[in-house]
Amino acid sequence: MITLTVLYGTPDDVEKFDEYYDGTHIPLARAVPGLEDAKVTRFLPGPDGSAPEFHLMAQLFFADAEAMGAAMSTDEGRALAADGANLGITPTMLVGSTE
Amino acid sequence: MITLTVLYGTPDDVEKFDEYYDGTHIPLARAVPGLEDAKVTRFLPGPDGSAPEFHLMAQLFFADAEAMGAAMSTDEGRALAADGANLGITPTMLVGSTE
């Protein structure tokens, strides 16, 4: 599987970020044609209560690189990418191969 | 699911790291009792050929936080944690909840 991994740092307003992410951004992701699976990981504070280095990670799974490229070029893929700006954080985006 | 996410930066000797990771570290991880699933993602260079921010990500999945704590306290869990030093990189480790 080819995965698009998106790592978000801690937003200034966590509650607002989470609400928008869950209510708007995830539904846009799930609507992308060719998406095989999507996983969202919410990171917890460290054992000492410190904020984690990242707040949230999304993983979008595609059959292969060609499928990912095609999916992100659809209207739904473009809408998802454009909506990223509404989250107010520039995430770290990584393409990888997952086994 | 509770996940332990381990993010490794790019090692000085990628080939040596990958060989040790695949040959020794992954088998130690898979031997941990209570591990529900393990996924390894290898990140690819950016579209401009630049090195990705992280080289590799491991995700270890457990039923819940209690199961993760119990698993990492077993002999196999301790052996896995101890073997991390042989990889020559201090990774970013994050505990999270994955859906």
N, CA and C atoms of all chains as a GROMACS GRO file, in nm:
protein
  594
    1MET      N    1   0.084  -0.121   0.000
    1MET     CA    2   0.000   0.000   0.000
    1MET      C    3   0.087   0.125   0.000
    2ILE      N    4   0.040   0.226  -0.072
    2ILE     CA    5   0.105   0.357  -0.066
    2ILE      C    6   0.022   0.443   0.029
    3THR      N    7   0.090   0.513   0.118
    3THR     CA    8   0.019   0.595   0.215
    3THR      C    9   0.063   0.740   0.207
    4LEU      N   10  -0.036   0.826   0.228
    4LEU     CA   11  -0.007   0.967   0.248
    4LEU      C   12  -0.023   0.990   0.398
    5THR      N   13   0.088   1.026   0.463
    5THR     CA   14   0.087   1.048   0.608
    5THR      C   15   0.093   1.198   0.634
    6VAL      N   16   0.002   1.247   0.716
    6VAL     CA   17  -0.006   1.390   0.743
    6VAL      C   18   0.003   1.410   0.895
    7LEU      N   19   0.109   1.478   0.937
    7LEU     CA   20   0.135   1.497   1.080
    7LEU      C   21   0.111   1.643   1.117
    8TYR      N   22   0.020   1.667   1.211
    8TYR     CA   23  -0.012   1.802   1.256
    8TYR      C   24   0.049   1.828   1.393
    9GLY      N   25   0.115   1.943   1.406
    9GLY     CA   26   0.161   1.988   1.538
    9GLY      C   27   0.041   2.029   1.622
   10THR      N   28   0.067   2.074   1.743
   10THR     CA   29  -0.043   2.112   1.831
   10THR      C   30  -0.098   2.248   1.789
   11PRO      N   31  -0.229   2.255   1.757
   11PRO     CA   32  -0.288   2.384   1.716
   11PRO      C   33  -0.303   2.479   1.835
   12ASP      N   34  -0.316   2.608   1.804
   12ASP     CA   35  -0.336   2.707   1.910
   12ASP      C   36  -0.467   2.679   1.983
   13ASP      N   37  -0.569   2.647   1.905
   13ASP     CA   38  -0.701   2.620   1.963
   13ASP      C   39  -0.737   2.474   1.930
   14VAL      N   40  -0.702   2.386   2.023
   14VAL     CA   41  -0.718   2.242   1.998
   14VAL      C   42  -0.864   2.205   1.975
   15GLU      N   43  -0.952   2.261   2.056
   15GLU     CA   44  -1.094   2.225   2.046
   15GLU      C   45  -1.151   2.263   1.909
   16LYS      N   46  -1.118   2.384   1.864
   16LYS     CA   47  -1.166   2.433   1.734
   16LYS      C   48  -1.110   2.347   1.621
   17PHE      N   49  -0.979   2.316   1.630
   17PHE     CA   50  -0.915   2.231   1.528
   17PHE      C   51  -0.986   2.096   1.522
   18ASP      N   52  -1.003   2.033   1.637
   18ASP     CA   53  -1.062   1.898   1.640
   18ASP      C   54  -1.203   1.897   1.584
   19GLU      N   55  -1.279   2.001   1.616
   19GLU     CA   56  -1.417   2.009   1.569
   19GLU      C   57  -1.421   2.021   1.417
   20TYR      N   58  -1.335   2.108   1.363
   20TYR     CA   59  -1.333   2.125   1.218
   20TYR      C   60  -1.280   2.000   1.150
   21TYR      N   61  -1.177   1.942   1.210
   21TYR     CA   62  -1.116   1.823   1.151
   21TYR      C   63  -1.217   1.709   1.141
   22ASP      N   64  -1.284   1.682   1.253
   22ASP     CA   65  -1.379   1.571   1.256
   22ASP      C   66  -1.503   1.600   1.173
   23GLY      N   67  -1.551   1.724   1.180
   23GLY     CA   68  -1.679   1.756   1.118
   23GLY      C   69  -1.670   1.783   0.968
   24THR      N   70  -1.557   1.834   0.924
   24THR     CA   71  -1.545   1.876   0.784
   24THR      C   72  -1.433   1.805   0.709
   25HIS      N   73  -1.312   1.802   0.770
   25HIS     CA   74  -1.197   1.753   0.694
   25HIS      C   75  -1.201   1.601   0.674
   26ILE      N   76  -1.235   1.526   0.777
   26ILE     CA   77  -1.241   1.380   0.763
   26ILE      C   78  -1.349   1.339   0.661
   27PRO      N   79  -1.469   1.397   0.666
   27PRO     CA   80  -1.567   1.360   0.563
   27PRO      C   81  -1.518   1.388   0.421
   28LEU      N   82  -1.443   1.498   0.402
   28LEU     CA   83  -1.388   1.527   0.269
   28LEU      C   84  -1.286   1.420   0.229
   29ALA      N   85  -1.207   1.374   0.325
   29ALA     CA   86  -1.108   1.269   0.296
   29ALA      C   87  -1.178   1.139   0.258
   30ARG      N   88  -1.280   1.105   0.333
   30ARG     CA   89  -1.349   0.978   0.308
   30ARG      C   90  -1.423   0.977   0.175
   31ALA      N   91  -1.447   1.095   0.120
   31ALA     CA   92  -1.520   1.104  -0.008
   31ALA      C   93  -1.428   1.089  -0.129
   32VAL      N   94  -1.296   1.083  -0.106
   32VAL     CA   95  -1.202   1.077  -0.218
   32VAL      C   96  -1.210   0.939  -0.285
   33PRO      N   97  -1.238   0.936  -0.416
   33PRO     CA   98  -1.248   0.808  -0.487
   33PRO      C   99  -1.111   0.739  -0.491
   34GLY      N  100  -1.113   0.608  -0.471
   34GLY     CA  101  -0.987   0.533  -0.477
   34GLY      C  102  -0.916   0.522  -0.344
   35LEU      N  103  -0.970   0.588  -0.241
   35LEU     CA  104  -0.913   0.575  -0.107
   35LEU      C  105  -0.947   0.436  -0.053
   36GLU      N  106  -0.845   0.359  -0.016
   36GLU     CA  107  -0.869   0.223   0.032
   36GLU      C  108  -0.903   0.221   0.181
   37ASP      N  109  -0.837   0.310   0.255
   37ASP     CA  110  -0.860   0.314   0.399
   37ASP      C  111  -0.806   0.447   0.452
   38ALA      N  112  -0.857   0.489   0.565
   38ALA     CA  113  -0.807   0.610   0.630
   38ALA      C  114  -0.800   0.584   0.779
   39LYS      N  115  -0.690   0.624   0.840
   39LYS     CA  116  -0.677   0.608   0.985
   39LYS      C  117  -0.635   0.742   1.045
   40VAL      N  118  -0.693   0.773   1.160
   40VAL     CA  119  -0.656   0.895   1.231
   40VAL      C  120  -0.606   0.855   1.370
   41THR      N  121  -0.487   0.904   1.403
   41THR     CA  122  -0.429   0.878   1.535
   41THR      C  123  -0.421   1.010   1.611
   42ARG      N  124  -0.478   1.010   1.730
   42ARG     CA  125  -0.468   1.128   1.817
   42ARG      C  126  -0.365   1.095   1.925
   43PHE      N  127  -0.260   1.177   1.932
   43PHE     CA  128  -0.152   1.147   2.026
   43PHE      C  129  -0.183   1.201   2.165
   44LEU      N  130  -0.137   1.127   2.262
   44LEU     CA  131  -0.164   1.158   2.402
   44LEU      C  132  -0.044   1.229   2.466
   45PRO      N  133  -0.066   1.303   2.573
   45PRO     CA  134   0.046   1.365   2.643
   45PRO      C  135   0.146   1.258   2.691
   46GLY      N  136   0.272   1.298   2.707
   46GLY     CA  137   0.374   1.207   2.757
   46GLY      C  138   0.346   1.165   2.900
   47PRO      N  139   0.422   1.067   2.949
   47PRO     CA  140   0.404   1.017   3.086
   47PRO      C  141   0.419   1.130   3.189
   48ASP      N  142   0.497   1.234   3.154
   48ASP     CA  143   0.517   1.347   3.245
   48ASP      C  144   0.416   1.460   3.219
   49GLY      N  145   0.315   1.432   3.136
   49GLY     CA  146   0.212   1.532   3.109
   49GLY      C  147   0.250   1.632   3.000
   50SER      N  148   0.369   1.618   2.944
   50SER     CA  149   0.414   1.711   2.839
   50SER      C  150   0.334   1.691   2.711
   51ALA      N  151   0.317   1.801   2.635
   51ALA     CA  152   0.245   1.791   2.507
   51ALA      C  153   0.324   1.702   2.411
   52PRO      N  154   0.255   1.618   2.336
   52PRO     CA  155   0.326   1.535   2.239
   52PRO      C  156   0.380   1.620   2.125
   53GLU      N  157   0.481   1.569   2.055
   53GLU     CA  158   0.543   1.647   1.946
   53GLU      C  159   0.443   1.672   1.832
   54PHE      N  160   0.350   1.579   1.815
   54PHE     CA  161   0.244   1.598   1.716
   54PHE      C  162   0.109   1.578   1.784
   55HIS      N  163   0.010   1.652   1.735
   55HIS     CA  164  -0.125   1.643   1.791
   55HIS      C  165  -0.202   1.528   1.727
   56LEU      N  166  -0.187   1.514   1.598
   56LEU     CA  167  -0.271   1.421   1.524
   56LEU      C  168  -0.199   1.374   1.397
   57MET      N  169  -0.226   1.251   1.359
   57MET     CA  170  -0.171   1.197   1.234
   57MET      C  171  -0.283   1.134   1.154
   58ALA      N  172  -0.290   1.171   1.026
   58ALA     CA  173  -0.383   1.104   0.934
   58ALA      C  174  -0.302   1.018   0.838
   59GLN      N  175  -0.356   0.902   0.807
   59GLN     CA  176  -0.295   0.815   0.707
   59GLN      C  177  -0.401   0.779   0.605
   60LEU      N  178  -0.372   0.812   0.480
   60LEU     CA  179  -0.463   0.777   0.370
   60LEU      C  180  -0.396   0.668   0.289
   61PHE      N  181  -0.466   0.557   0.272
   61PHE     CA  182  -0.410   0.439   0.206
   61PHE      C  183  -0.465   0.425   0.063
   62PHE      N  184  -0.373   0.402  -0.029
   62PHE     CA  185  -0.409   0.380  -0.169
   62PHE      C  186  -0.341   0.252  -0.219
   63ALA      N  187  -0.398   0.195  -0.326
   63ALA     CA  188  -0.344   0.069  -0.379
   63ALA      C  189  -0.199   0.085  -0.424
   64ASP      N  190  -0.170   0.194  -0.491
   64ASP     CA  191  -0.033   0.218  -0.539
   64ASP      C  192  -0.018   0.367  -0.570
   65ALA      N  193   0.101   0.406  -0.613
   65ALA     CA  194   0.130   0.548  -0.634
   65ALA      C  195   0.042   0.607  -0.744
   66GLU      N  196   0.015   0.527  -0.847
   66GLU     CA  197  -0.068   0.575  -0.957
   66GLU      C  198  -0.210   0.605  -0.907
   67ALA      N  199  -0.262   0.515  -0.823
   67ALA     CA  200  -0.397   0.534  -0.767
   67ALA      C  201  -0.402   0.658  -0.678
   68MET      N  202  -0.295   0.681  -0.602
   68MET     CA  203  -0.290   0.799  -0.516
   68MET      C  204  -0.292   0.926  -0.601
   69GLY      N  205  -0.209   0.928  -0.705
   69GLY     CA  206  -0.204   1.045  -0.792
   69GLY      C  207  -0.338   1.072  -0.857
   70ALA      N  208  -0.402   0.964  -0.904
   70ALA     CA  209  -0.532   0.979  -0.970
   70ALA      C  210  -0.636   1.030  -0.870
   71ALA      N  211  -0.633   0.974  -0.747
   71ALA     CA  212  -0.731   1.012  -0.645
   71ALA      C  213  -0.718   1.159  -0.607
   72MET      N  214  -0.594   1.204  -0.591
   72MET     CA  215  -0.574   1.342  -0.547
   72MET      C  216  -0.599   1.443  -0.660
   73SER      N  217  -0.612   1.392  -0.783
   73SER     CA  218  -0.643   1.480  -0.897
   73SER      C  219  -0.792   1.491  -0.924
   74THR      N  220  -0.873   1.412  -0.856
   74THR     CA  221  -1.018   1.423  -0.874
   74THR      C  222  -1.068   1.551  -0.805
   75ASP      N  223  -1.193   1.586  -0.835
   75ASP     CA  224  -1.252   1.704  -0.770
   75ASP      C  225  -1.249   1.687  -0.618
   76GLU      N  226  -1.279   1.565  -0.571
   76GLU     CA  227  -1.282   1.539  -0.427
   76GLU      C  228  -1.142   1.550  -0.366
   77GLY      N  229  -1.042   1.501  -0.439
   77GLY     CA  230  -0.904   1.511  -0.392
   77GLY      C  231  -0.858   1.655  -0.383
   78ARG      N  232  -0.896   1.734  -0.482
   78ARG     CA  233  -0.859   1.877  -0.483
   78ARG      C  234  -0.932   1.952  -0.371
   79ALA      N  235  -1.058   1.913  -0.347
   79ALA     CA  236  -1.135   1.978  -0.239
   79ALA      C  237  -1.071   1.948  -0.104
   80LEU      N  238  -1.025   1.824  -0.087
   80LEU     CA  239  -0.958   1.786   0.038
   80LEU      C  240  -0.831   1.868   0.057
   81ALA      N  241  -0.748   1.874  -0.048
   81ALA     CA  242  -0.622   1.948  -0.039
   81ALA      C  243  -0.648   2.096  -0.010
   82ALA      N  244  -0.748   2.153  -0.077
   82ALA     CA  245  -0.778   2.295  -0.057
   82ALA      C  246  -0.828   2.320   0.085
   83ASP      N  247  -0.904   2.224   0.140
   83ASP     CA  248  -0.960   2.242   0.274
   83ASP      C  249  -0.851   2.243   0.382
   84GLY      N  250  -0.734   2.187   0.350
   84GLY     CA  251  -0.624   2.185   0.447
   84GLY      C  252  -0.592   2.324   0.501
   85ALA      N  253  -0.606   2.426   0.414
   85ALA     CA  254  -0.575   2.563   0.456
   85ALA      C  255  -0.665   2.609   0.570
   86ASN      N  256  -0.787   2.552   0.578
   86ASN     CA  257  -0.882   2.592   0.682
   86ASN      C  258  -0.844   2.540   0.820
   87LEU      N  259  -0.747   2.448   0.825
   87LEU     CA  260  -0.705   2.392   0.954
   87LEU      C  261  -0.607   2.483   1.026
   88GLY      N  262  -0.548   2.578   0.955
   88GLY     CA  263  -0.464   2.678   1.020
   88GLY      C  264  -0.327   2.628   1.063
   89ILE      N  265  -0.288   2.509   1.019
   89ILE     CA  266  -0.156   2.454   1.052
   89ILE      C  267  -0.097   2.398   0.924
   90THR      N  268   0.031   2.421   0.903
   90THR     CA  269   0.099   2.355   0.791
   90THR      C  270   0.153   2.222   0.842
   91PRO      N  271   0.094   2.111   0.795
   91PRO     CA  272   0.138   1.982   0.848
   91PRO      C  273   0.263   1.932   0.775
   92THR      N  274   0.324   1.832   0.832
   92THR     CA  275   0.430   1.757   0.764
   92THR      C  276   0.362   1.648   0.682
   93MET      N  277   0.385   1.649   0.551
   93MET     CA  278   0.321   1.549   0.463
   93MET      C  279   0.427   1.457   0.406
   94LEU      N  280   0.403   1.329   0.414
   94LEU     CA  281   0.501   1.230   0.371
   94LEU      C  282   0.431   1.120   0.292
   95VAL      N  283   0.489   1.084   0.179
   95VAL     CA  284   0.439   0.970   0.103
   95VAL      C  285   0.528   0.850   0.135
   96GLY      N  286   0.465   0.737   0.160
   96GLY     CA  287   0.544   0.620   0.196
   96GLY      C  288   0.481   0.491   0.151
   97SER      N  289   0.555   0.385   0.173
   97SER     CA  290   0.509   0.251   0.142
   97SER      C  291   0.488   0.179   0.274
   98THR      N  292   0.366   0.128   0.296
   98THR     CA  293   0.332   0.068   0.426
   98THR      C  294   0.311  -0.082   0.413
   99GLU      N  295   0.375  -0.157   0.502
   99GLU     CA  296   0.355  -0.303   0.508
   99GLU      C  297   0.316  -0.341   0.649
  100MET      N  298  -0.814   0.135   1.920
  100MET     CA  299  -0.681   0.076   1.941
  100MET      C  300  -0.584   0.180   1.998
  101ILE      N  301  -0.496   0.133   2.086
  101ILE     CA  302  -0.388   0.220   2.132
  101ILE      C  303  -0.264   0.186   2.049
  102THR      N  304  -0.196   0.289   2.002
  102THR     CA  305  -0.078   0.264   1.918
  102THR      C  306   0.044   0.330   1.977
  103LEU      N  307   0.155   0.260   1.960
  103LEU     CA  308   0.286   0.319   1.988
  103LEU      C  309   0.346   0.351   1.851
  104THR      N  310   0.365   0.480   1.824
  104THR     CA  311   0.418   0.526   1.695
  104THR      C  312   0.564   0.566   1.716
  105VAL      N  313   0.652   0.514   1.633
  105VAL     CA  314   0.794   0.542   1.646
  105VAL      C  315   0.845   0.596   1.514
  106LEU      N  316   0.890   0.720   1.516
  106LEU     CA  317   0.935   0.789   1.394
  106LEU      C  318   1.086   0.805   1.396
  107TYR      N  319   1.153   0.751   1.295
  107TYR     CA  320   1.298   0.760   1.284
  107TYR      C  321   1.338   0.861   1.178
  108GLY      N  322   1.431   0.949   1.212
  108GLY     CA  323   1.492   1.038   1.113
  108GLY      C  324   1.580   0.956   1.020
  109THR      N  325   1.643   1.023   0.926
  109THR     CA  326   1.728   0.952   0.830
  109THR      C  327   1.861   0.914   0.895
  110PRO      N  328   1.892   0.785   0.896
  110PRO     CA  329   2.018   0.742   0.959
  110PRO      C  330   2.138   0.779   0.873
  111ASP      N  331   2.256   0.783   0.935
  111ASP     CA  332   2.379   0.814   0.860
  111ASP      C  333   2.404   0.705   0.754
  112ASP      N  334   2.381   0.580   0.795
  112ASP     CA  335   2.402   0.468   0.703
  112ASP      C  336   2.268   0.398   0.684
  113VAL      N  337   2.196   0.440   0.580
  113VAL     CA  338   2.060   0.392   0.559
  113VAL      C  339   2.057   0.240   0.537
  114GLU      N  340   2.151   0.190   0.458
  114GLU     CA  341   2.152   0.048   0.425
  114GLU      C  342   2.172  -0.038   0.551
  115LYS      N  343   2.266   0.005   0.635
  115LYS     CA  344   2.295  -0.068   0.759
  115LYS      C  345   2.173  -0.064   0.853
  116PHE      N  346   2.114   0.054   0.863
  116PHE     CA  347   1.995   0.069   0.948
  116PHE      C  348   1.884  -0.024   0.901
  117ASP      N  349   1.855  -0.019   0.771
  117ASP     CA  350   1.744  -0.099   0.717
  117ASP      C  351   1.769  -0.249   0.738
  118GLU      N  352   1.893  -0.290   0.719
  118GLU     CA  353   1.926  -0.432   0.734
  118GLU      C  354   1.903  -0.476   0.879
  119TYR      N  355   1.951  -0.394   0.974
  119TYR     CA  356   1.934  -0.430   1.114
  119TYR      C  357   1.787  -0.422   1.154
  120TYR      N  358   1.719  -0.321   1.104
  120TYR     CA  359   1.578  -0.303   1.139
  120TYR      C  360   1.494  -0.422   1.093
  121ASP      N  361   1.511  -0.458   0.966
  121ASP     CA  362   1.432  -0.568   0.910
  121ASP      C  363   1.472  -0.703   0.968
  122GLY      N  364   1.603  -0.722   0.985
  122GLY     CA  365   1.653  -0.854   1.024
  122GLY      C  366   1.642  -0.882   1.172
  123THR      N  367   1.651  -0.780   1.254
  123THR     CA  368   1.657  -0.800   1.400
  123THR      C  369   1.544  -0.729   1.474
  124HIS      N  370   1.524  -0.600   1.443
  124HIS     CA  371   1.431  -0.522   1.526
  124HIS      C  372   1.285  -0.561   1.501
  125ILE      N  373   1.247  -0.578   1.375
  125ILE     CA  374   1.108  -0.616   1.346
  125ILE      C  375   1.074  -0.753   1.405
  126PRO      N  376   1.160  -0.853   1.389
  126PRO     CA  377   1.127  -0.982   1.452
  126PRO      C  378   1.109  -0.970   1.605
  127LEU      N  379   1.189  -0.885   1.669
  127LEU     CA  380   1.173  -0.865   1.814
  127LEU      C  381   1.037  -0.802   1.844
  128ALA      N  382   0.994  -0.708   1.760
  128ALA     CA  383   0.864  -0.644   1.780
  128ALA      C  384   0.751  -0.746   1.762
  129ARG      N  385   0.763  -0.827   1.659
  129ARG     CA  386   0.654  -0.921   1.631
  129ARG      C  387   0.643  -1.029   1.738
  130ALA      N  388   0.748  -1.046   1.818
  130ALA     CA  389   0.747  -1.147   1.923
  130ALA      C  390   0.681  -1.099   2.052
  131VAL      N  391   0.648  -0.970   2.059
  131VAL     CA  392   0.592  -0.916   2.184
  131VAL      C  393   0.450  -0.969   2.206
  132PRO      N  394   0.425  -1.033   2.319
  132PRO     CA  395   0.291  -1.087   2.346
  132PRO      C  396   0.190  -0.972   2.360
  133GLY      N  397   0.072  -0.992   2.305
  133GLY     CA  398  -0.032  -0.889   2.319
  133GLY      C  399  -0.033  -0.788   2.207
  134LEU      N  400   0.067  -0.798   2.118
  134LEU     CA  401   0.070  -0.708   2.002
  134LEU      C  402  -0.039  -0.752   1.904
  135GLU      N  403  -0.130  -0.659   1.870
  135GLU     CA  404  -0.241  -0.695   1.781
  135GLU      C  405  -0.200  -0.684   1.634
  136ASP      N  406  -0.116  -0.584   1.605
  136ASP     CA  407  -0.074  -0.563   1.467
  136ASP      C  408   0.048  -0.472   1.469
  137ALA      N  409   0.126  -0.479   1.363
  137ALA     CA  410   0.242  -0.390   1.349
  137ALA      C  411   0.250  -0.348   1.204
  138LYS      N  412   0.271  -0.219   1.182
  138LYS     CA  413   0.286  -0.169   1.046
  138LYS      C  414   0.414  -0.088   1.038
  139VAL      N  415   0.485  -0.102   0.927
  139VAL     CA  416   0.606  -0.025   0.904
  139VAL      C  417   0.587   0.054   0.775
  140THR      N  418   0.610   0.184   0.785
  140THR     CA  419   0.601   0.271   0.667
  140THR      C  420   0.739   0.327   0.637
  141ARG      N  421   0.782   0.307   0.513
  141ARG     CA  422   0.909   0.365   0.467
  141ARG      C  423   0.875   0.485   0.381
  142PHE      N  424   0.927   0.601   0.422
  142PHE     CA  425   0.892   0.723   0.350
  142PHE      C  426   0.983   0.743   0.229
  143LEU      N  427   0.923   0.801   0.126
  143LEU     CA  428   0.991   0.820  -0.002
  143LEU      C  429   1.041   0.964  -0.012
  144PRO      N  430   1.141   0.987  -0.097
  144PRO     CA  431   1.186   1.125  -0.121
  144PRO      C  432   1.072   1.211  -0.172
  145GLY      N  433   1.079   1.341  -0.148
  145GLY     CA  434   0.977   1.435  -0.198
  145GLY      C  435   0.979   1.442  -0.349
  146PRO      N  436   0.877   1.508  -0.407
  146PRO     CA  437   0.867   1.520  -0.553
  146PRO      C  438   0.993   1.583  -0.614
  147ASP      N  439   1.064   1.666  -0.533
  147ASP     CA  440   1.186   1.733  -0.582
  147ASP      C  441   1.312   1.652  -0.549
  148GLY      N  442   1.293   1.528  -0.499
  148GLY     CA  443   1.407   1.442  -0.468
  148GLY      C  444   1.467   1.465  -0.331
  149SER      N  445   1.408   1.559  -0.255
  149SER     CA  446   1.462   1.589  -0.123
  149SER      C  447   1.434   1.475  -0.025
  150ALA      N  448   1.524   1.458   0.074
  150ALA     CA  449   1.506   1.353   0.174
  150ALA      C  450   1.381   1.384   0.256
  151PRO      N  451   1.301   1.282   0.286
  151PRO     CA  452   1.182   1.305   0.368
  151PRO      C  453   1.223   1.340   0.511
  152GLU      N  454   1.132   1.405   0.584
  152GLU     CA  455   1.165   1.447   0.722
  152GLU      C  456   1.189   1.327   0.812
  153PHE      N  457   1.122   1.216   0.782
  153PHE     CA  458   1.145   1.092   0.856
  153PHE      C  459   1.176   0.981   0.756
  154HIS      N  460   1.260   0.888   0.801
  154HIS     CA  461   1.298   0.776   0.716
  154HIS      C  462   1.196   0.664   0.724
  155LEU      N  463   1.150   0.639   0.846
  155LEU     CA  464   1.067   0.520   0.869
  155LEU      C  465   0.976   0.543   0.989
  156MET      N  466   0.858   0.483   0.983
  156MET     CA  467   0.766   0.489   1.096
  156MET      C  468   0.717   0.349   1.128
  157ALA      N  469   0.726   0.313   1.256
  157ALA     CA  470   0.667   0.188   1.302
  157ALA      C  471   0.544   0.220   1.386
  158GLN      N  472   0.441   0.139   1.369
  158GLN     CA  473   0.320   0.152   1.452
  158GLN      C  474   0.290   0.015   1.514
  159LEU      N  475   0.287   0.014   1.645
  159LEU     CA  476   0.252  -0.109   1.716
  159LEU      C  477   0.113  -0.091   1.776
  160PHE      N  478   0.024  -0.183   1.744
  160PHE     CA  479  -0.116  -0.171   1.785
  160PHE      C  480  -0.147  -0.265   1.901
  161PHE      N  481  -0.213  -0.210   2.002
  161PHE     CA  482  -0.257  -0.289   2.118
  161PHE      C  483  -0.406  -0.262   2.144
  162ALA      N  484  -0.468  -0.358   2.213
  162ALA     CA  485  -0.612  -0.346   2.238
  162ALA      C  486  -0.645  -0.220   2.317
  163ASP      N  487  -0.565  -0.191   2.419
  163ASP     CA  488  -0.588  -0.072   2.502
  163ASP      C  489  -0.459  -0.039   2.576
  164ALA      N  490  -0.463   0.069   2.654
  164ALA     CA  491  -0.342   0.117   2.721
  164ALA      C  492  -0.288   0.014   2.820
  165GLU      N  493  -0.379  -0.055   2.886
  165GLU     CA  494  -0.337  -0.156   2.983
  165GLU      C  495  -0.261  -0.270   2.913
  166ALA      N  496  -0.315  -0.312   2.799
  166ALA     CA  497  -0.250  -0.419   2.722
  166ALA      C  498  -0.112  -0.374   2.673
  167MET      N  499  -0.102  -0.247   2.633
  167MET     CA  500   0.028  -0.197   2.587
  167MET      C  501   0.129  -0.197   2.701
  168GLY      N  502   0.085  -0.150   2.817
  168GLY     CA  503   0.175  -0.148   2.934
  168GLY      C  504   0.220  -0.288   2.972
  169ALA      N  505   0.125  -0.381   2.970
  169ALA     CA  506   0.158  -0.519   3.006
  169ALA      C  507   0.255  -0.579   2.904
  170ALA      N  508   0.229  -0.551   2.776
  170ALA     CA  509   0.313  -0.607   2.669
  170ALA      C  510   0.456  -0.557   2.680
  171MET      N  511   0.470  -0.427   2.705
  171MET     CA  512   0.605  -0.369   2.707
  171MET      C  513   0.680  -0.406   2.836
  172SER      N  514   0.608  -0.463   2.932
  172SER     CA  515   0.673  -0.507   3.056
  172SER      C  516   0.716  -0.654   3.051
  173THR      N  517   0.679  -0.724   2.946
  173THR     CA  518   0.721  -0.864   2.933
  173THR      C  519   0.870  -0.869   2.895
  174ASP      N  520   0.929  -0.986   2.905
  174ASP     CA  521   1.070  -1.002   2.864
  174ASP      C  522   1.088  -0.959   2.719
  175GLU      N  523   0.990  -0.998   2.635
  175GLU     CA  524   1.000  -0.964   2.492
  175GLU      C  525   0.988  -0.813   2.470
  176GLY      N  526   0.899  -0.749   2.547
  176GLY     CA  527   0.884  -0.604   2.536
  176GLY      C  528   1.010  -0.531   2.580
  177ARG      N  529   1.072  -0.581   2.686
  177ARG     CA  530   1.196  -0.518   2.734
  177ARG      C  531   1.310  -0.542   2.635
  178ALA      N  532   1.312  -0.660   2.575
  178ALA     CA  533   1.416  -0.689   2.475
  178ALA      C  534   1.403  -0.596   2.355
  179LEU      N  535   1.278  -0.571   2.314
  179LEU     CA  536   1.253  -0.480   2.202
  179LEU      C  537   1.302  -0.339   2.236
  180ALA      N  538   1.262  -0.291   2.353
  180ALA     CA  539   1.302  -0.155   2.394
  180ALA      C  540   1.454  -0.144   2.403
  181ALA      N  541   1.518  -0.246   2.459
  181ALA     CA  542   1.664  -0.243   2.475
  181ALA      C  543   1.733  -0.244   2.339
  182ASP      N  544   1.674  -0.316   2.244
  182ASP     CA  545   1.736  -0.328   2.111
  182ASP      C  546   1.732  -0.194   2.036
  183GLY      N  547   1.642  -0.105   2.075
  183GLY     CA  548   1.634   0.026   2.009
  183GLY      C  549   1.768   0.097   2.007
  184ALA      N  550   1.848   0.078   2.111
  184ALA     CA  551   1.979   0.145   2.119
  184ALA      C  552   2.070   0.102   2.005
  185ASN      N  553   2.050  -0.020   1.954
  185ASN     CA  554   2.136  -0.071   1.846
  185ASN      C  555   2.108  -0.005   1.711
  186LEU      N  556   1.998   0.069   1.703
  186LEU     CA  557   1.963   0.134   1.577
  186LEU      C  558   2.039   0.265   1.557
  187GLY      N  559   2.098   0.317   1.664
  187GLY     CA  560   2.184   0.434   1.650
  187GLY      C  561   2.113   0.566   1.627
  188ILE      N  562   1.981   0.567   1.643
  188ILE     CA  563   1.902   0.690   1.627
  188ILE      C  564   1.804   0.699   1.743
  189THR      N  565   1.789   0.817   1.798
  189THR     CA  566   1.685   0.837   1.899
  189THR      C  567   1.558   0.876   1.826
  190PRO      N  568   1.458   0.788   1.824
  190PRO     CA  569   1.336   0.819   1.749
  190PRO      C  570   1.242   0.908   1.830
  191THR      N  571   1.143   0.962   1.763
  191THR     CA  572   1.030   1.027   1.829
  191THR      C  573   0.928   0.920   1.859
  192MET      N  574   0.892   0.904   1.988
  192MET     CA  575   0.796   0.800   2.026
  192MET      C  576   0.669   0.866   2.078
  193LEU      N  577   0.557   0.821   2.026
  193LEU     CA  578   0.428   0.881   2.062
  193LEU      C  579   0.325   0.772   2.090
  194VAL      N  580   0.251   0.789   2.197
  194VAL     CA  581   0.140   0.700   2.225
  194VAL      C  582   0.012   0.769   2.180
  195GLY      N  583  -0.072   0.695   2.111
  195GLY     CA  584  -0.193   0.757   2.061
  195GLY      C  585  -0.309   0.660   2.052
  196SER      N  586  -0.422   0.716   2.018
  196SER     CA  587  -0.544   0.638   1.998
  196SER      C  588  -0.576   0.642   1.849
  197THR      N  589  -0.588   0.524   1.787
  197THR     CA  590  -0.607   0.519   1.641
  197THR      C  591  -0.745   0.466   1.604
  198GLU      N  592  -0.810   0.538   1.515
  198GLU     CA  593  -0.941   0.493   1.464
  198GLU      C  594  -0.935   0.489   1.313
   0.00000   0.00000   0.00000
